[in-house]
Amino acid sequence: MHFKRLTGFVLVLMGIPAPAVLAKPIFGFGEMLNGIKKTLNQLADVGLMDLADSIQDEVKDLLNGVFPGSPGQPFPAELLHFLTYTAEFASASYCDGIFVVGRKTQCKDPFCPTVTKGNVLTEAYFANKGSADTTGIVALDATTKAIVVAYRGSQSIRNWFTNAKIETKPMPEWCPGCEVHVGFLDAFQEEQTTVVDSVTRLMKNYPGYKLVVTGHSLGGAIATVAATDLRKRGFQVSLVTYGSPRVGNEALAKFISASKPNFRVTHLNEPVPRLPPLTLGYRHVEPEYHIFKGDYPIGPSDIKVYSGTVNFEGNTGFGGVTSFNFTAHRHYLLPTKLSACDDSMRQGIEFKI
Ligand SMILES: *[C@@H]1O[C@H](CO)[C@@H](O)[C@H](O)[C@H]1NC(C)=O
């Protein structure tokens, strides 16, 4: 159906003469053509045609070796339990509608089994009806002695990458030259008071507890902004994101990366961490924990650790920059999809992330 438009579009997309493409040994031409057709169809399906243009520059940069890759390091096996447990909180944040402040934090089975079994209380619950739809919980986990802030992903990817929200705002109060995605900042600020007040009270009442901020997809982006804000207020934060988009420019990515620990988890060649594009100046928090196996269960040898605010060896270039796996966006470490709780309550929303 898209074929006619695509054949005319392929070379525009590449922005480089076909012979130059053919001369590169990286892709077979047919394979590349198929990859591009598939990607454009997928982007069109989720309303992201605007972004197709940006991809051409990233393909060019990759072919020209502008962005270096550096090899992945082995994954420290002892981290797997922590990252899997935290993924349950990211998953739990999709079970909004069943949280009651002061009651146990739990999911419909089987979306966060360990959290449900543990001694975990919902201390704050927010579901903002504003434009950013910021939703999540602050939980007090007496089992692991942690205070966990978890942000849910949003309903539609489209709202976040096709309008003015993709612009950046300077944040000199964070660091000189820091710029952040306006939409993610707005989303955080919608519930800033609730989260900051709750964390401040809990950290005072539970000395020795660890503070963990997490989220999946757009929730991961909001978590990154939240962690930065909380660190600025003097809190020591462990930031754990799953399939997070890029949140700001190089200065911000470096600034956040310097405040450890950060665990930015990505999966195969899923598309969301490749957005917004590098060509708009967006860069990632490092290190990246890249899961290069498709399906559950994931073991320590299925993950590699990548450094750099751009590294084509991880998710950014995995399988070629023009190949995307949308299914992989929903699968992170758990046997169920991270957004599964929401899926089970609200059917039929297209490409929910
Ligand atoms: C895409 O991701 C899903 C879920 O992780 C996986 O089952 C599938 O094998 C992946 N597809 C490819 C072509 O890698």
The ligand as an SDF file (V2000), in Angstrom:
LIG
                    3D

 14 14  0  0  0  0  0  0  0  0999 V2000
   11.2610   -8.4230   18.3790 C   0  0  0  0  0  0  0  0  0  0  0  0
   11.0740   -8.4030   19.7690 O   0  0  0  0  0  0  0  0  0  0  0  0
   10.3160   -9.4700   20.2580 C   0  0  0  0  0  0  0  0  0  0  0  0
   10.0600   -9.2120   21.7460 C   0  0  0  0  0  0  0  0  0  0  0  0
   11.2210   -9.0480   22.4440 O   0  0  0  0  0  0  0  0  0  0  0  0
   11.0100  -10.7750   19.9950 C   0  0  0  0  0  0  0  0  0  0  0  0
   10.2230  -11.8480   20.4430 O   0  0  0  0  0  0  0  0  0  0  0  0
   11.2670  -10.9300   18.5200 C   0  0  0  0  0  0  0  0  0  0  0  0
   12.0320  -12.0680   18.2710 O   0  0  0  0  0  0  0  0  0  0  0  0
   11.9850   -9.6980   17.9790 C   0  0  0  0  0  0  0  0  0  0  0  0
   12.0810   -9.7970   16.5220 N   0  0  0  0  0  0  0  0  0  0  0  0
   13.2230   -9.7970   15.8790 C   0  0  0  0  0  0  0  0  0  0  0  0
   13.1440   -9.8950   14.3960 C   0  0  0  0  0  0  0  0  0  0  0  0
   14.3040   -9.6980   16.4570 O   0  0  0  0  0  0  0  0  0  0  0  0
  1  2  1  0
  1 10  1  0
  2  3  1  0
  3  4  1  0
  3  6  1  0
  4  5  1  0
  6  7  1  0
  6  8  1  0
  8  9  1  0
  8 10  1  0
 10 11  1  0
 11 12  1  0
 12 13  1  0
 12 14  2  0
M  END
$$$$
